Amino acid sequence: MAEVVYGMWLELHLQPGQEIGWFFEPVRQNTVRWFTAVPVNDVVGAFDGFTDYDQFVEITRIYYVLKGDIHARDGTGGARDLQVNVFVKNSSDTNPVTYQLWVAEVA
């Protein structure tokens, strides 16, 4: 039976409306992956340890790149590696947010 392995990939702060992408390589092919972005209460100056406003984050894009042999020839490395790219956006136009990006995969 397959096992699901999971963990927090990163924790970051986004300004209002900011979107940022992250990548990881190499990842295994033929593996099912799930990603989730979760706002966490880590706002400086929050009253009673909790922020006054709603926090919104969304995963806007997930895509894979199978790197070609050109990377071996041009010296950039990673030829034939599979790379996963995940973009997260702060959906608020007025308030910052701190979020955690979690990943789970079937091992």
Secondary structure, DSSP 8 states (H G I E B T S, - for coil): ---EEEEEEEEEEE-TT-EEEEEE----SS--EEEEEEEE---TT-GGGS-SS---EEEEEEEEEE--THHHHSS---TT-EEEEEEEEE--SS--EEEEEEEEEE-
